Amino acid sequence: MDITQFVEGSIGQWKSQRSAHHMIFSHFEAVRSEIDIVALTPDNPAVIELCQAYDIDPSQAVVPFQMSWEGESDWNDEVLTGSTILVPIPDPNSPDRGQLLRDRGYAETMAAAARYHITEDGVFVLITEYDRAAAEERIWFVNPNLRFRVSTIKTSDGTGVVTASFSSELRAMATP
Amino acid sequence: MDITQFVEGSIGQWKSQRSAHHMIFSHFEAVRSEIDIVALTPDNPAVIELCQAYDIDPSQAVVPFQMSWEGESDWNDEVLTGSTILVPIPDPNSPDRGQLLRDRGYAETMAAAARYHITEDGVFVLITEYDRAAAEERIWFVNPNLRFRVSTIKTSDGTGVVTASFSSELRAMATP
C-alpha cells in the first residue's frame, strides 16, 4: 500500500463512531460524525498556496485531498465541525514515507506539518509534533468500506498519554 | 519484539477502558475492567493438560500465562468476569508466528486455537476462527505501562464486521 492507494481508498463519505478515553479521568467520550473526503487536483490554488507556505515545490505534491467533518459528542453539546486540506509530499527516496501538509491541525489552529509512513501491513502512521504535545494516528482498512483509526495525544516529551481514541469509519452508501 | 518479550511485558495488573462499537446498531458500549496477567511455569499441570488436549508436545510451549478479568459494562448490569490459560506455541521455523492455545475463548466456551504473528513494528496480531465468526485482535504497547488492543468480530466468511472494540490498558500501580 502506498500513499496514493491509501488516499484513493479513503475518498468518499464515512459514518464515524469515535470513542475517546481520557486517561487521567478514566472518562469515556462518544462522538458520532460524518466525514467527507474529496480529491483535489494538484493545480488547486489552495494546494499550491499550502505548498508555498511550507516552501515546498507544488510539483512534489501527490493526491491532495480535503477532509470535512460534522459531529456530535456526548460530553458537551457542541457541534464539532471543520474542514482541512491535506497534501502528501512523499520523500524522494522512500515512497512509503513523507510529510503531510495541513492548513490546520485538529488540536491547534496554526498550520502543522506532520510526518507519515506506511507499515508493511498497510497501517498509515501519522505523527504531528505541536508545541506542548504530540499526536500519533494509526489508520488502516479492515475492508474497502471500513477504516479504523487509533489516535493518541501525548505530552511533547513522550512520557504521558493524555487521550487515546478509536474511530470506526464505515463507508456511507456502500455498494448495495 | 518476539512472543517472549511481548508476554513478559504484559505480566502485571492492568486497568482497562474498553469501548465497543456495535456496527449494525451504531451503538457505543463502555466497559471498565481490571485484568491480571500472571506467568505460569511450563510444568504447570494445566499447561501440560492444555497442550495434550491439542496433541502438542508440552516442550514446545513458551511463556504460558493466565489472564483473569473482572469488569462492568454500561450496557447491562452483568459483571463480566473470567479467567483463561494461554499457551504460545511458536512455529519451529519462524519465531514471530505460531499458535496460541486457550482453554476457552472470549466468545464461546469451547476450546479455541488461534494463530498469532508479530508485525515488524511490534503489533501482536491474533486471529481466532470460530464456527460462525472470526475474531481478530491487534495488541501493541504505546509504552511499557500502556497497551492498546483493537478487536474485531467478523462473520466467518469475512464480509461483515459485527463489532469493533478498542481497549486502553494502563498498568495498575506503575512505578511511582
Boltz contact constraints between the chains, C-beta under 6 A:
constraints:
  - contact:
      token1: [A, 17]
      token2: [B, 21]
      max_distance: 6.0
  - contact:
      token1: [A, 19]
      token2: [B, 19]
      max_distance: 6.0
  - contact:
      token1: [A, 21]
      token2: [B, 17]
      max_distance: 6.0
  - contact:
      token1: [A, 21]
      token2: [B, 168]
      max_distance: 6.0
  - contact:
      token1: [A, 28]
      token2: [B, 30]
      max_distance: 6.0
  - contact:
      token1: [A, 30]
      token2: [B, 28]
      max_distance: 6.0
  - contact:
      token1: [A, 119]
      token2: [B, 121]
      max_distance: 6.0
  - contact:
      token1: [A, 120]
      token2: [B, 120]
      max_distance: 6.0
  - contact:
      token1: [A, 121]
      token2: [B, 119]
      max_distance: 6.0
  - contact:
      token1: [A, 142]
      token2: [B, 161]
      max_distance: 6.0
  - contact:
      token1: [A, 146]
      token2: [B, 161]
      max_distance: 6.0
  - contact:
      token1: [A, 161]
      token2: [B, 142]
      max_distance: 6.0
  - contact:
      token1: [A, 161]
      token2: [B, 146]
      max_distance: 6.0
  - contact:
      token1: [A, 164]
      token2: [B, 168]
      max_distance: 6.0
  - contact:
      token1: [A, 166]
      token2: [B, 166]
      max_distance: 6.0
  - contact:
      token1: [A, 168]
      token2: [B, 21]
      max_distance: 6.0
  - contact:
      token1: [A, 168]
      token2: [B, 164]
      max_distance: 6.0
